[in-house]
Amino acid sequence: MSATPGACAPPDWSSRSLGRRWQHRFFYVLLRFLGLKPARFVLFWVVLVYCLRPKIAGRAKAYLRQRFGCSSGAGFFFHVFKLYWMFGSILLERAAAGILGKYSVSSGTDILWKLLEEGRGVILLGAHVGAWQIALAGLKNCGGINIVQPRNGNDVDLHVFEHGSARVGPVRIIDPEDGAGCFVEIHAALKRGEIVCLMGDRRAPGEKLAVEVDFLGRKALFPGSAFVLASLTQAPLAVVFTRRVGESAVECAWPLLVRMPAGIKSKEAVSGYVSGFARQLELYVMENPYQFFNFYDLWAS
């Protein structure tokens, strides 16, 4: 969620897609007419070529240095390839979920339905891990899904719900850079009893509720806006992490359910909650090192 500009500098990340529009469309056509296996064969060579480009490999350097202690050499390239191969596979399977309806989602949806029955809406706080968009494809007849995320004009990779054959929705994108308008849209969605999805591991430009926490052995800045939002609206906040467990197969984990007290507004007041989120994310990353897709240096303050 965006806030007015604060003391911290804008983070060095963009939602710009790596590939060009025609390259994404090529894979969509390949999936529709030949299926997942031929598309995966082509993907292997695409990922290999991309990993040989220093600029692309460099986007993963900060994370791999923290997680594996390497930033160059053959070992570094091995980790870069495995990370991007997993990332590409999930993007491909995400498209297959929308185009072919090929996916499976397991674990935990009963928790979500019970929270929705309370009538306050639900804030789903996730991270750039696993295959969260495939998991969204498993949420049918939930009344409405709202995703808070910036959409760069060069982000040409279609969401799972943007493919014509996908039966997900209604889904709305809320631009976090819209300031007060973003909060109004989020509040209205929760009042309607809908789901609002936010990411807890990436600061939006101008985020003033950035909290310094320990993450993978160094201090990193994580946003605290979601917890303030939960306090203001009194909607339950559920932390959910997805994990790819097989071809087009996703498992959901729900490590935290938070009911925020009213009146929480400062970053000092949410620091404990943000630390708890970061700790759960760290445990996930230690178990699933190649399913963390935050391609920028979140340790740079």
Buried (B, 14 or more C-beta within 10 A) or exposed (E): BBBEEEEBBEBEBEEEBBBEEEBBEBBBEBBBEEEBEEBBEBBEEBBEEBBEEEEBBEBBBBBBBBBEEBBEEEEBBBBBBBBBBBBBBBBBBBBBBBBBEBBBBEBBBEBBEEBBEEEBBBBBBBBBBBBBBBBBBBBEEBEBBBBBBBBEEEBBBBBBBEBEEBEBBEBBBBBBEBBEEBBEBBBEBBEEBBBBBBBBBBBBBBBBBBBBBEBBEEEBBBBBBBBBBBBBBEBBBBBBBBBBBEBBBBBBBBBBEBEBEEEBEEBEBBBEBBBBBBBBBBEBBEEBBBBBBBBBBBBEE
